[in-house]
């Protein structure tokens, strides 16, 4: 008997309003590109204010996408190598590495997305993941993207990089949105 592993994601939107933060859980089933994810965030925006998209795969990695009006989205992932091996994390890391976000063949179908694959340890003890041929990159283990993505909202780069398990709750607490996020968890 072959046993498969089910990958569990948590995704939520936090939209800043005049009265504070509003949270909503979100389904990512129709999200295939960064553009799709950005559009989803913009739809939740109130008066083109800040919207944060939180994505977490179990305790493997978390990502934050920040959208403000029509500005380009800002992205942070806690572990680029782990994120690159997962369907939704690959969308974020592809953008960070300069991949082609609008080529569906380069997105979800290019990786085995069951979340069970692992990079081979390098001789220096770090893990890397070879991305699909079109990316032509090796992704190092560790944080990637905009490390100051939340600095102006109350979470410094140092605090962001120190987060491990239950990171999204800690981020929400730092932003004053902990209780709001818990309503959709």
Backbone bond lengths (Angstrom), bond angles and torsions (degrees), N, CA, C in turn:
res aa  C-N    CA-C-N  psi(-1)  N-CA   C-N-CA  omega(-1)  CA-C   N-CA-C  phi
1 X - - - 1.447 - - 1.517 108.91 -
2 X 1.308 115.72 131.25 1.456 121.28 178.68 1.516 108.14 -96.66
3 X 1.299 114.30 128.60 1.455 119.19 -179.70 1.520 108.96 -107.16
4 X 1.314 117.31 124.60 1.462 121.65 177.59 1.513 110.64 -97.23
5 X 1.292 115.44 155.06 1.449 121.03 179.29 1.513 108.39 -102.78
6 X 1.303 117.07 130.08 1.446 122.20 177.73 1.524 108.09 -90.87
7 X 1.327 115.76 127.41 1.448 121.19 178.60 1.522 108.52 -87.47
8 X 1.331 115.76 128.38 1.453 120.92 -177.99 1.525 109.40 -108.12
9 X 1.316 114.80 126.17 1.457 121.65 177.36 1.522 109.21 -114.78
10 X 1.320 114.90 150.86 1.458 121.43 167.43 1.520 105.85 -122.76
11 X 1.309 116.49 132.02 1.462 120.77 178.02 1.521 108.75 -136.46
12 X 1.311 115.55 137.56 1.460 121.08 178.66 1.521 109.31 -148.41
13 X 1.307 113.85 155.12 1.456 121.30 174.60 1.520 108.65 -110.96
14 X 1.316 116.86 135.56 1.462 122.48 171.53 1.517 106.79 -117.59
15 X 1.315 116.45 115.83 1.464 121.15 -179.92 1.519 108.85 -110.08
16 X 1.340 116.08 127.18 1.460 120.08 178.51 1.519 108.63 -81.13
17 X 1.315 115.29 133.41 1.461 122.45 178.28 1.528 108.62 -125.51
18 X 1.306 115.82 178.63 1.473 120.45 176.78 1.522 111.31 -63.95
19 X 1.328 117.00 -25.55 1.467 122.25 -177.78 1.520 113.71 -98.70
20 X 1.311 118.78 7.24 1.458 121.74 -177.47 1.514 110.46 122.13
21 X 1.314 116.27 -149.17 1.461 122.10 -177.70 1.523 110.73 -102.08
22 X 1.322 116.03 142.97 1.462 122.79 171.62 1.527 106.97 -117.66
23 X 1.315 116.00 135.01 1.462 120.53 -179.44 1.518 110.18 -112.78
24 X 1.313 115.00 147.90 1.454 120.63 171.92 1.520 107.84 -147.95
25 X 1.342 114.75 139.40 1.449 116.49 174.73 1.519 106.21 -77.55
26 X 1.287 115.98 159.69 1.454 118.74 -176.35 1.516 109.81 -141.98
27 X 1.288 114.71 145.80 1.461 121.91 174.95 1.514 107.77 -93.58
28 X 1.297 116.36 133.49 1.457 121.26 -179.41 1.521 112.50 -103.75
29 X 1.336 116.60 12.05 1.461 120.26 -175.82 1.527 113.39 -56.62
30 X 1.330 117.94 -35.08 1.463 121.40 -177.56 1.523 113.20 -94.89
31 X 1.327 117.04 3.58 1.460 121.42 -178.99 1.529 109.09 -89.14
32 X 1.326 115.40 118.49 1.459 120.75 178.48 1.517 112.68 -121.74
33 X 1.327 117.80 -17.33 1.459 121.66 -178.08 1.520 109.88 -136.96
34 X 1.315 115.30 167.49 1.458 120.05 175.01 1.524 110.46 -62.90
35 X 1.309 117.07 -34.83 1.467 120.69 177.38 1.527 111.02 -60.45
36 X 1.327 116.76 -42.09 1.471 120.79 177.48 1.521 110.63 -61.19
37 X 1.318 116.49 -44.38 1.461 121.55 -178.91 1.525 110.87 -66.22
38 X 1.317 116.58 -41.28 1.464 121.46 178.31 1.520 110.53 -64.67
39 X 1.312 117.65 -42.91 1.470 121.44 177.65 1.521 111.13 -60.93
40 X 1.328 116.79 -41.18 1.462 121.54 177.56 1.526 110.38 -59.07
41 X 1.318 116.49 -42.84 1.467 120.97 178.86 1.524 111.26 -66.59
42 X 1.312 117.01 -43.49 1.473 119.98 -179.19 1.521 111.47 -63.55
43 X 1.314 117.77 -32.96 1.465 120.94 177.38 1.520 111.63 -64.27
44 X 1.328 117.44 -28.47 1.468 122.00 -179.40 1.522 112.55 -87.17
45 X 1.322 116.85 -8.34 1.461 121.31 -175.49 1.528 111.90 -69.87
46 X 1.321 114.73 142.03 1.456 121.71 174.14 1.526 106.05 -107.93
47 X 1.318 117.21 118.12 1.469 122.21 180.00 1.519 112.92 54.52
48 X 1.331 116.84 37.23 1.463 123.69 179.06 1.526 113.03 56.71
49 X 1.334 116.61 29.32 1.462 121.37 177.50 1.528 109.30 -81.73
50 X 1.295 116.91 -179.27 1.457 123.77 -175.80 1.523 112.23 -64.62
51 X 1.326 115.13 134.13 1.458 122.18 170.69 1.524 106.92 -128.13
52 X 1.324 114.83 132.12 1.457 121.24 176.01 1.516 108.48 -111.12
53 X 1.316 115.91 132.87 1.457 121.62 173.45 1.515 105.80 -106.28
54 X 1.322 115.73 121.25 1.462 122.11 176.41 1.514 107.97 -102.21
55 X 1.327 116.07 130.92 1.461 121.52 174.20 1.519 106.71 -132.10
56 X 1.323 114.83 133.99 1.458 119.64 -179.21 1.523 108.53 -139.38
57 X 1.314 115.90 134.09 1.461 120.68 172.98 1.513 106.97 -108.98
58 X 1.327 114.87 105.38 1.458 122.24 -179.20 1.524 108.79 38.86
59 X 1.313 119.25 -130.02 1.462 120.54 176.46 1.523 111.87 -105.45
60 X 1.343 117.59 18.97 1.457 121.37 -176.55 1.528 112.47 -80.84
61 X 1.324 117.12 -43.48 1.463 121.34 -178.65 1.515 109.34 -164.78
62 X 1.334 115.10 162.99 1.460 120.54 170.93 1.523 107.83 -137.74
63 X 1.313 114.93 155.87 1.454 120.46 177.64 1.508 110.43 -136.83
64 X 1.325 115.26 151.25 1.455 122.15 176.27 1.521 107.19 -128.55
65 X 1.310 115.71 127.91 1.454 122.82 173.07 1.520 106.60 -113.03
66 X 1.314 116.92 127.17 1.468 121.10 -179.43 1.516 108.35 -114.45
67 X 1.338 115.10 126.37 1.455 121.89 -179.32 1.526 108.00 -124.54
68 X 1.328 115.26 131.31 1.463 121.38 176.12 1.520 108.52 -133.92
69 X 1.331 115.52 109.64 1.454 120.11 -179.78 1.511 111.61 56.43
70 X 1.320 115.77 -133.52 1.471 121.17 -178.67 1.523 112.65 -96.83
71 X 1.333 117.35 7.46 1.462 120.34 177.86 1.521 110.03 -66.38
72 X 1.334 115.37 157.72 1.455 119.93 175.92 1.522 109.32 -62.23
73 X 1.321 117.78 142.42 1.467 119.82 179.39 1.524 111.24 -68.14
74 X 1.318 114.73 151.09 1.464 122.01 174.65 1.517 107.10 -107.98
75 X 1.336 116.79 142.70 1.464 121.28 -172.41 1.520 110.45 -132.89
76 X 1.332 114.76 141.43 1.457 121.90 169.97 1.519 108.09 -139.24
77 X 1.332 116.94 134.95 1.463 121.57 171.03 1.522 108.37 -126.55
78 X 1.320 115.63 141.43 1.461 121.31 -175.38 1.523 113.06 -73.16
79 X 1.317 117.39 -30.63 1.464 121.44 -179.46 1.524 107.63 -146.95
80 X 1.326 115.79 101.49 1.461 120.80 -174.84 1.523 112.49 -60.99
81 X 1.327 117.46 -40.80 1.465 120.16 -178.02 1.524 111.23 -65.37
82 X 1.317 117.15 -44.23 1.468 120.34 178.71 1.522 110.63 -66.55
83 X 1.326 116.91 -41.85 1.466 120.61 179.89 1.523 111.30 -65.19
84 X 1.318 117.50 -38.03 1.465 121.32 -178.54 1.519 112.19 -63.63
85 X 1.336 117.44 -20.50 1.466 121.42 179.82 1.525 112.51 -90.19
86 X 1.321 117.94 1.32 1.461 119.17 -177.81 1.525 110.09 -120.29
87 X 1.308 115.87 156.11 1.461 120.50 -173.48 1.522 112.97 -58.55
88 X 1.311 118.57 -51.38 1.466 120.22 -176.33 1.517 112.00 -81.10
89 X 1.291 117.73 -32.06 1.454 120.80 176.10 1.514 111.81 -67.22
90 X 1.319 116.22 -33.45 1.458 120.77 178.69 1.516 110.46 -62.91
91 X 1.319 118.05 -34.46 1.460 121.43 177.02 1.529 109.89 -60.27
92 X 1.328 116.38 -43.64 1.466 120.83 -178.91 1.524 111.84 -71.95
93 X 1.325 117.39 -46.12 1.466 119.62 -177.80 1.521 111.31 -69.16
94 X 1.316 117.57 -32.04 1.457 120.89 177.23 1.530 109.67 -58.98
95 X 1.302 117.12 -42.89 1.465 121.42 178.14 1.530 110.47 -66.06
96 X 1.309 117.38 -42.82 1.463 120.94 -178.79 1.527 111.99 -63.79
97 X 1.330 116.64 -30.68 1.463 121.14 -178.53 1.519 112.82 -96.16
98 X 1.333 116.24 4.07 1.455 119.24 176.39 1.508 114.38 80.44
99 X 1.337 117.77 25.63 1.464 121.10 178.07 1.508 111.28 -74.42
100 X 1.326 116.33 178.81 1.456 122.92 -178.70 1.515 109.48 -92.60
101 X 1.331 116.58 98.38 1.458 122.77 -176.88 1.516 113.40 -65.88
102 X 1.330 117.66 -27.02 1.452 119.97 -173.59 1.524 113.56 -95.78
103 X 1.311 118.17 4.56 1.452 121.65 178.10 1.525 108.89 -99.18
104 X 1.344 118.15 98.37 1.457 120.14 -176.58 1.523 113.15 -55.65
105 X 1.315 118.13 -33.61 1.464 119.73 178.97 1.515 111.20 -65.98
106 X 1.323 116.62 -27.41 1.464 120.38 179.57 1.519 111.38 -83.12
107 X 1.315 116.98 -10.13 1.454 120.20 -176.62 1.524 111.64 -91.31
108 X 1.308 116.14 -107.57 1.449 122.59 -167.15 1.522 114.44 -66.82
109 X 1.328 117.90 -34.50 1.454 119.20 -176.19 1.518 113.38 -77.10
110 X 1.307 117.63 -13.68 1.453 120.89 -174.05 1.527 113.16 -77.25
111 X 1.323 118.16 -18.42 1.458 121.40 -178.32 1.509 110.71 -120.13
112 X 1.314 116.04 155.69 1.452 120.66 167.53 1.521 104.74 -78.97
113 X 1.319 118.06 114.84 1.453 121.25 -166.25 1.517 114.97 -103.88
114 X 1.311 118.16 22.05 1.456 117.50 -178.25 1.525 112.25 -82.23
115 X 1.318 117.75 -1.82 1.459 120.80 175.26 1.515 114.04 78.62
116 X 1.327 118.15 8.75 1.461 119.08 -176.24 1.514 112.87 -102.05
117 X 1.333 118.03 -10.18 1.449 119.54 -177.38 1.521 110.58 -78.23
118 X 1.311 115.87 150.44 1.457 121.53 -179.71 1.509 109.08 -129.42
119 X 1.336 116.26 147.60 1.454 120.71 173.08 1.517 109.29 -74.15
120 X 1.308 116.10 156.56 1.455 120.79 177.06 1.515 108.82 -81.80
121 X 1.347 118.15 134.87 1.459 119.21 178.22 1.522 111.08 -61.72
122 X 1.312 115.42 136.90 1.458 120.83 174.83 1.520 108.52 -79.24
123 X 1.328 116.73 165.92 1.453 120.25 -179.26 1.519 112.38 -62.61
124 X 1.346 117.58 -25.89 1.459 119.55 179.35 1.522 112.52 -85.07
125 X 1.331 117.21 4.26 1.463 121.85 175.96 1.517 114.25 92.22
126 X 1.344 118.72 -3.51 1.453 119.69 178.57 1.514 109.20 -92.18
127 X 1.301 116.73 153.06 1.454 121.71 177.38 1.515 108.99 -95.56
128 X 1.318 115.73 147.68 1.452 121.20 172.11 1.507 107.55 -136.56
129 X 1.311 115.10 163.51 1.449 121.13 176.66 1.513 107.08 -129.32
130 X 1.320 116.92 130.70 1.449 120.05 173.35 1.509 107.73 -83.19
131 X 1.310 115.55 121.59 1.452 121.01 178.05 1.521 109.49 -79.58
132 X 1.311 117.15 169.79 1.458 120.46 178.09 1.528 110.98 -54.66
133 X 1.320 115.54 159.59 1.453 121.67 -174.61 1.525 113.13 -55.76
134 X 1.342 118.33 -35.24 1.452 119.02 -177.41 1.519 111.61 -66.93
135 X 1.311 118.49 -25.28 1.458 119.78 179.01 1.523 110.50 -80.23
136 X 1.334 117.50 -34.86 1.441 121.54 177.58 1.518 113.88 59.41
137 X 1.294 117.47 29.25 1.458 122.46 -175.14 1.519 110.47 -127.93
138 X 1.300 116.05 153.09 1.445 122.64 166.89 1.515 105.86 -107.50
139 X 1.317 117.00 129.16 1.452 121.44 -175.29 1.522 109.44 -96.99
140 X 1.314 118.28 121.44 1.461 119.94 178.53 1.523 111.64 -75.78
141 X 1.314 115.16 152.96 1.450 120.05 173.90 1.514 108.10 -71.19
142 X 1.318 116.26 139.35 1.460 120.52 176.58 1.508 112.02 124.81
143 X 1.319 115.66 177.56 1.462 121.55 -176.01 1.527 112.41 -63.81
144 X 1.334 114.92 150.11 1.462 121.29 176.22 1.519 108.77 -146.12
145 X 1.300 115.18 150.87 1.456 120.21 175.79 1.512 112.60 103.15
146 X 1.308 114.88 -157.05 1.460 123.95 -174.37 1.526 109.99 -80.34
147 X 1.300 116.49 100.98 1.466 121.47 -176.64 1.528 112.69 -74.30
148 X 1.310 117.49 -12.22 1.464 120.87 178.00 1.527 111.04 -107.84
149 X 1.306 116.30 22.98 1.460 122.81 -176.69 1.532 113.07 -57.57
150 X 1.339 116.28 -29.29 1.466 120.55 -176.76 1.527 112.97 -117.21
151 X 1.329 117.88 6.23 1.466 121.54 -174.63 1.524 112.29 -58.38
152 X 1.320 117.75 -43.11 1.464 120.21 -179.02 1.529 112.80 -75.35
153 X 1.330 116.82 -8.28 1.460 121.29 178.94 1.529 112.37 -102.36
154 X 1.332 117.50 -0.67 1.458 120.10 175.03 1.515 116.56 116.50
155 X 1.338 118.67 3.87 1.462 120.71 179.04 1.524 108.21 -125.63
156 X 1.319 116.42 110.08 1.469 121.31 -176.60 1.523 111.35 -71.20
157 X 1.322 114.33 165.65 1.462 120.67 176.50 1.527 110.50 -57.50
158 X 1.313 116.91 -44.87 1.466 121.42 -179.13 1.525 110.83 -60.23
159 X 1.335 116.96 -43.97 1.469 120.96 179.30 1.525 111.05 -66.51
160 X 1.332 116.93 -40.20 1.462 120.95 179.38 1.527 111.01 -62.37
161 X 1.315 116.52 -44.27 1.464 120.64 -178.14 1.525 112.65 -70.56
162 X 1.327 117.74 -19.87 1.467 121.49 -179.60 1.527 112.89 -85.41
163 X 1.333 118.12 -9.91 1.465 121.25 -177.09 1.519 111.47 -70.32
164 X 1.325 115.30 143.14 1.462 119.97 177.08 1.521 109.55 -129.74
165 X 1.326 118.78 -103.55 1.460 120.42 -179.75 1.519 110.22 -79.25
166 X 1.303 116.40 151.30 1.454 124.43 -178.26 1.530 111.84 56.94
167 X 1.319 115.58 34.65 1.459 121.94 -175.91 1.521 112.82 -61.72
168 X 1.318 117.84 -40.86 1.459 119.28 -176.56 1.519 111.76 -64.52
169 X 1.317 117.48 -36.23 1.468 120.27 175.99 1.516 110.75 -66.32
170 X 1.331 116.77 -39.85 1.461 119.93 178.62 1.526 111.58 -66.55
171 X 1.322 116.87 -38.24 1.462 120.61 176.39 1.522 109.54 -62.91
172 X 1.325 116.36 -48.74 1.458 120.59 -179.54 1.530 110.94 -59.89
173 X 1.330 117.43 -41.13 1.469 120.52 177.20 1.520 110.82 -59.42
174 X 1.323 116.97 -45.02 1.465 121.33 -179.40 1.527 111.90 -63.30
175 X 1.330 116.69 -29.48 1.456 121.16 179.69 1.523 112.53 -87.55
176 X 1.332 116.28 -3.56 1.461 120.16 -176.26 1.509 113.02 79.32
177 X 1.329 116.82 23.07 1.466 121.47 -176.84 1.526 111.52 -123.90
178 X 1.310 118.22 19.92 1.465 121.51 -176.66 1.519 112.51 -60.18
179 X 1.323 116.51 -47.94 1.479 119.64 -178.91 1.512 110.97 -66.37
180 X 1.324 117.01 -36.44 1.455 121.60 -179.82 1.528 110.30 -65.21
181 X 1.327 116.78 -43.45 1.466 120.36 179.20 1.531 111.04 -64.51
182 X 1.306 116.31 -39.78 1.473 119.83 -178.83 1.522 112.24 -61.60
183 X 1.316 118.25 -24.82 1.465 120.56 179.37 1.535 112.41 -67.53
184 X 1.332 116.68 -21.22 1.477 119.22 -179.13 1.525 111.97 -108.46
185 X 1.313 118.09 -2.53 1.478 120.67 -179.43 1.495 111.13 -74.25
